[in-house]
């Protein structure tokens, strides 16, 4: 005999008297519930971070392009402060965040904030970079130089594992340079890197068809056959490379001699034949010290002790300017979906260098 109550109350049941419609089932999945809990917790942590700013050493600070948080790295209960500015990774004018801010913009912002703050007595530039774009390196060099000239506050370079080529170019603007004995530095030189793939095109039966307005308009084109390269092309490109190389050597010479003058003769002076070592070779920190490219061997603690001597200050707090937490940054951390981009792993690592750009780069970065 059939029961009046359905075995499953959430299904439609046909009875002798017709069809009975029972209420729909409640949502059984707990995914939305847990997602709401996570979002609520993140929102709560964000508000706690803002409301507790005074207690944690965090405060919103206005910059030239947006807002920065001021984080206390080491609190020595002092009214004097030294800002740590990071130069980490490939030096470039490409955007490093969704707002379009570049590494140059970021460093300029931080130096502007340090210049406006009377309690800031100096800046430690912590460099861990293989170098990068010529123009970006020169822009940062000029920002550091102008900061020191306008404020009188010293900038000290503390080299980490790698501070070569463009990384050293930037450090040369500083009043004092500290490197570890095992730091990879040097690599003073310029590179313009490209590929000629015409041989591969010939094998697959593809040939280029180019229309140009001038004889040298396509001088760096990678699909030219050897016989199509215009006479004088190599000389023109090499002439440009040599011009920028001369600029690099001038930056090193003026930077090191200027530091000697500011430090009343303290620190290391360049050896007489230093230009013979400016041939692109990499140097250890110890070799760079012996040649006068750096002033002192040590670590970050050595750099902070030296800053105390340069500023004639016993105690100071170490601070950093950091971009504030936002939900946009949170979701960006999970990755970006780009349906138009397809990547194929060929087992070959090619540095992310852009065609037609000049670089100050360490040779080991190209391997």
C-alpha positions in Angstrom: 0.0 0.0 0.0 1.4 3.4 -1.0 2.0 5.9 1.8 0.5 9.4 1.8 3.9 11.0 2.5 6.6 10.8 -0.2 9.8 9.0 0.6 11.6 12.1 -0.6 9.7 15.3 0.3 11.7 17.3 -2.2 10.4 15.4 -5.3 7.2 15.8 -7.2 4.9 12.9 -6.4 1.8 11.9 -8.4 -1.1 11.0 -6.2 -4.5 9.6 -7.2 -5.9 13.1 -6.7 -3.4 14.8 -8.9 0.2 16.2 -8.6 1.4 17.5 -5.3 4.2 20.1 -5.4 6.5 20.1 -2.4 8.9 22.9 -1.4 12.3 23.0 -3.1 15.3 21.7 -1.2 17.5 24.1 0.7 21.0 24.8 -0.7 23.1 21.9 0.6 26.5 23.2 -0.5 28.5 25.2 2.0 30.9 26.9 -0.5 29.1 30.2 -0.4 29.0 30.2 3.4 32.7 29.6 3.7 33.5 32.2 1.0 31.4 34.8 3.0 33.3 33.9 6.2 36.6 34.4 4.4 35.7 37.7 2.9 34.3 38.9 6.3 37.5 37.9 8.0 39.7 39.7 5.4 37.6 42.8 5.7 37.9 42.6 9.4 41.7 42.2 9.2 41.9 45.2 6.8 40.0 47.4 9.2 42.0 46.2 12.2 45.2 47.1 10.3 44.0 50.6 9.5 42.5 51.3 13.0 45.5 49.9 14.7 48.0 51.8 12.6 49.3 53.9 15.5 50.0 50.8 17.6 51.8 48.9 14.8 53.8 51.7 13.3 51.7 51.9 10.2 50.2 55.1 8.9 48.8 56.2 5.5 51.2 58.7 3.9 50.4 60.7 0.7 52.8 60.2 -2.2 53.1 61.8 -5.6 51.0 59.1 -7.1 48.7 57.4 -4.6 49.1 56.4 -1.0 51.9 54.6 0.9 52.0 52.9 4.2 54.9 53.6 6.5 56.1 50.4 8.1 58.6 50.4 11.0 61.3 47.7 10.3 63.3 48.3 13.4 62.2 50.5 16.3 65.0 52.0 18.3 62.7 54.4 20.1 64.3 57.3 18.2 62.9 60.4 16.6 65.4 60.0 13.7 64.6 57.6 10.9 66.3 56.1 7.9 64.3 54.8 4.9 65.0 51.5 3.2 64.4 51.6 -0.5 64.4 48.3 -2.4 65.8 47.9 -5.9 64.8 44.3 -6.6 64.8 42.5 -9.9 65.0 43.8 -13.5 65.2 47.6 -13.7 62.5 48.6 -16.1 60.1 51.4 -17.1 57.3 48.8 -17.4 54.3 48.9 -15.1 54.7 46.9 -11.9 51.2 47.2 -10.6 47.6 47.6 -11.9 47.8 51.4 -11.4 50.5 51.6 -14.1 53.3 52.6 -11.6 56.8 51.7 -12.7 59.9 50.9 -10.7 61.1 54.4 -11.5 57.9 56.0 -10.3 58.0 53.9 -7.1 61.5 54.9 -6.2 60.8 58.6 -7.1 57.7 58.5 -4.7 59.7 57.1 -1.9 62.5 59.6 -2.3 60.0 62.4 -2.4 58.4 61.2 0.9 61.9 60.9 2.5 62.7 64.5 1.3 59.6 65.9 2.8 60.0 64.3 6.2 62.3 66.2 8.4 62.7 63.2 10.7 64.3 61.2 7.9 68.1 61.6 8.0 69.1 59.3 5.2 68.2 56.5 2.8 69.6 53.0 2.5 69.3 51.7 -1.1 69.1 47.9 -0.9 70.1 46.6 -4.3 69.5 43.1 -5.6 69.4 43.4 -9.3 71.1 42.1 -12.5 70.5 45.5 -14.1 68.0 46.4 -16.7 67.0 49.1 -19.2 69.5 51.9 -19.8 66.9 54.8 -19.5 65.3 53.4 -16.4 68.7 52.9 -14.7 69.7 56.5 -15.6 66.4 57.9 -14.4 66.8 56.3 -11.0 70.5 57.4 -10.9 69.4 61.0 -11.5 66.6 60.8 -8.8 69.1 59.6 -6.2 71.7 62.3 -7.2 69.1 65.1 -7.1 67.7 63.9 -3.7 71.2 64.1 -2.1 71.9 67.5 -3.7 68.6 69.1 -2.6 68.3 67.6 0.9 71.8 66.9 2.0 70.6 63.5 3.2 73.0 60.7 2.3 72.0 57.7 0.3 73.9 54.5 1.1 73.9 51.5 -1.3 73.8 48.1 0.4 74.4 45.4 -2.2 72.8 42.0 -1.7 73.5 38.9 -3.8 73.5 40.7 -7.1 74.1 44.3 -8.0 75.6 44.3 -11.5 75.5 46.5 -14.5 72.4 48.7 -14.2 72.4 47.7 -10.5 75.9 49.1 -10.1 75.0 52.1 -12.3 72.4 53.1 -9.7 74.7 52.4 -6.7 77.4 54.7 -8.2 75.2 57.7 -7.4 75.3 56.9 -3.7 77.6 58.5 -1.1 78.8 55.1 0.2 78.6 51.6 -1.2 78.7 48.4 1.0 79.0 45.0 -0.6 79.4 41.4 0.7 82.5 39.6 -0.3 80.4 37.2 -2.3 78.2 39.9 -4.0 78.2 39.7 -7.8 78.7 43.2 -9.1 80.6 45.0 -11.8 79.6 44.1 -15.4 80.1 47.7 -16.5 78.9 47.8 -20.1 76.0 48.0 -22.5 74.2 45.3 -24.5 71.7 45.4 -27.4 70.5 41.8 -27.8 68.6 40.4 -30.8 68.2 37.2 -32.9 68.5 36.6 -36.6 66.1 33.9 -37.6 66.3 34.2 -41.4 67.9 30.7 -41.7 64.9 29.1 -39.9 62.5 31.0 -42.2 64.3 29.8 -45.3 64.0 26.2 -44.1 60.2 26.4 -43.8 59.7 28.4 -47.0 58.8 31.8 -45.5 60.3 35.0 -46.7 59.7 38.6 -45.5 58.2 41.3 -47.6 59.1 44.8 -46.2 58.2 48.3 -47.3 60.2 51.1 -45.8 60.8 54.8 -46.1 64.5 54.9 -45.6 67.6 52.8 -46.2 68.2 52.0 -42.5 64.6 52.0 -41.3 64.8 48.2 -40.8 68.4 48.1 -39.7 67.7 45.9 -36.7 65.3 43.5 -38.4 65.8 39.9 -37.4 64.7 38.3 -40.7 67.4 39.8 -42.9 69.7 37.6 -44.9 73.4 38.3 -44.4 73.7 39.9 -47.9 70.7 42.2 -47.1 72.4 44.0 -44.2 73.2 47.5 -45.3 76.9 48.5 -45.2 77.7 50.6 -42.2 74.9 49.2 -40.0 77.2 47.5 -37.6 79.3 50.6 -37.2 76.3 52.8 -36.5 74.9 50.4 -33.8 78.4 50.0 -32.3 78.8 53.8 -32.2 75.6 54.2 -30.3 76.7 51.4 -27.8 80.1 53.1 -27.3 78.4 56.5 -26.6 76.2 55.0 -23.9 79.2 53.0 -22.6 81.1 56.3 -22.2 78.2 57.7 -20.2 78.3 54.6 -17.9 82.0 55.2 -17.3 81.4 58.9 -16.6 78.8 58.0 -14.1 81.2 55.7 -12.3 84.0 58.1 -12.3 82.0 61.1 -11.2 80.1 59.1 -8.6 83.1 57.6 -6.9 85.1 60.8 -6.9 82.1 62.8 -5.7 81.7 60.3 -2.8 85.3 60.7 -1.9 84.9 64.4 -1.7 81.7 64.2 0.4 83.3 61.7 2.8 86.4 63.8 3.2 88.6 61.2 1.6 87.2 58.2 3.5 86.2 55.1 1.6 87.9 53.5 -1.4 89.1 55.4 -4.4 89.1 53.9 -7.9 92.5 52.4 -8.9 94.2 54.1 -11.7 93.5 51.4 -14.3 89.9 50.8 -13.3 88.7 51.3 -16.9 90.5 48.2 -17.9 88.1 46.3 -15.6 85.0 48.0 -17.1 84.8 45.6 -20.0 81.6 43.8 -19.0 83.2 41.3 -16.6 81.5 40.5 -13.4 83.4 41.0 -10.1 83.0 39.6 -6.6 82.4 42.1 -3.8 85.9 41.6 -2.6 87.4 42.2 -6.1 85.2 45.3 -6.5 86.5 46.6 -3.1 90.1 46.1 -4.0 89.5 48.1 -7.3 87.7 50.9 -5.5 84.2 50.2 -7.0 82.8 49.8 -3.4 83.8 51.5 -0.2 83.3 48.7 2.4 82.8 45.0 2.8 80.0 43.8 5.0 76.3 43.1 5.3 73.1 45.2 5.9 74.2 45.7 9.6 77.4 47.1 8.3 75.4 49.5 6.2 73.3 50.7 9.1 76.4 51.2 11.2 78.0 53.2 8.4 74.8 55.3 8.1 75.1 56.2 11.8 78.6 57.5 11.1 77.7 59.4 7.9 74.8 61.1 9.7 76.6 61.5 13.1 73.6 59.9 14.8 73.7 57.1 17.3 70.2 55.8 17.1 67.5 55.8 14.4 64.5 53.8 13.4 64.5 51.8 10.1 61.3 52.3 8.1 60.0 51.4 4.7 57.3 52.9 2.5 54.9 50.1 1.3 51.9 50.1 -1.0 48.7 49.6 1.1 46.7 46.4 1.1 43.7 46.4 -1.2 41.3 43.7 -2.4 42.5 44.3 -5.9 46.1 43.3 -4.9 44.6 40.3 -3.1 42.8 38.9 -6.1 45.8 39.8 -8.3 47.9 37.5 -6.2 45.8 34.5 -7.3 46.9 35.2 -10.9 45.6 36.9 -14.0 43.5 35.3 -16.7 44.4 36.3 -20.2 42.5 34.3 -22.8 44.4 35.9 -25.6 47.8 34.7 -24.4 49.2 31.2 -25.1 52.5 30.1 -23.7 54.5 27.1 -24.9 57.3 25.7 -22.9 60.2 24.8 -25.2 62.6 24.1 -22.4 64.6 27.2 -23.4 64.8 30.2 -21.0 64.9 33.4 -23.0 65.3 36.6 -20.8 62.2 38.9 -21.1 64.1 41.5 -23.0 62.3 43.7 -25.5 63.5 44.2 -29.0 65.1 47.5 -29.8 65.8 48.4 -26.1 69.3 49.0 -24.7 70.2 47.3 -21.5 72.8 47.4 -18.7 72.7 43.7 -17.8 75.0 41.2 -16.2 76.2 38.5 -18.7 75.0 35.7 -16.4 71.4 37.0 -16.8 71.5 36.2 -20.5 72.4 32.5 -20.0 
